[in-house]
Amino acid sequence: MAKPYSILVTAVAVLCVALAPGVAAAQTSVPDDASANASTSKAQRKEARKEARAQRNAELNKLEKNGYNPSAGDDPNYPNDIQNAERKAATPGSASQ
């Protein structure tokens, strides 16, 4: 009769052999062309962030030119003042144009 531990050791050994190729593949290095693509996409993401920031700043400047003051803090007229500035900015011939 086989010892219970020898069956367990055999099962673990078989399992390790079966999983070894997957573990080895997960540890392979990244090819140079893939790292170049990653850096390019990082540069593209950075450029997209810069464009989005510039667009937000331009929109904020446009609203400020039309009467919105973001530094007012706890302004009780908050929703009205930004809505009025948006309406002014949307009309043709506004202060921002």
Contacts in CASP RR format, 6 or more apart in sequence:
PFRMAT RR
TARGET T0000
AUTHOR 0000-0000-0000
METHOD contacts of the structure
MODEL  1
MAKPYSILVTAVAVLCVALAPGVAAAQTSVPDDASANASTSKAQRKEARK
EARAQRNAELNKLEKNGYNPSAGDDPNYPNDIQNAERKAATPGSASQ
30 38 0 8 1.000
60 70 0 8 1.000
61 96 0 8 1.000
62 89 0 8 1.000
62 96 0 8 1.000
63 82 0 8 1.000
63 85 0 8 1.000
63 86 0 8 1.000
63 89 0 8 1.000
64 70 0 8 1.000
64 85 0 8 1.000
65 89 0 8 1.000
65 95 0 8 1.000
65 96 0 8 1.000
66 84 0 8 1.000
66 85 0 8 1.000
66 86 0 8 1.000
66 88 0 8 1.000
66 89 0 8 1.000
66 94 0 8 1.000
66 95 0 8 1.000
66 96 0 8 1.000
67 81 0 8 1.000
67 84 0 8 1.000
67 85 0 8 1.000
67 88 0 8 1.000
68 81 0 8 1.000
68 82 0 8 1.000
68 84 0 8 1.000
68 85 0 8 1.000
69 75 0 8 1.000
69 81 0 8 1.000
72 78 0 8 1.000
72 81 0 8 1.000
75 81 0 8 1.000
88 94 0 8 1.000
88 95 0 8 1.000
89 96 0 8 1.000
END
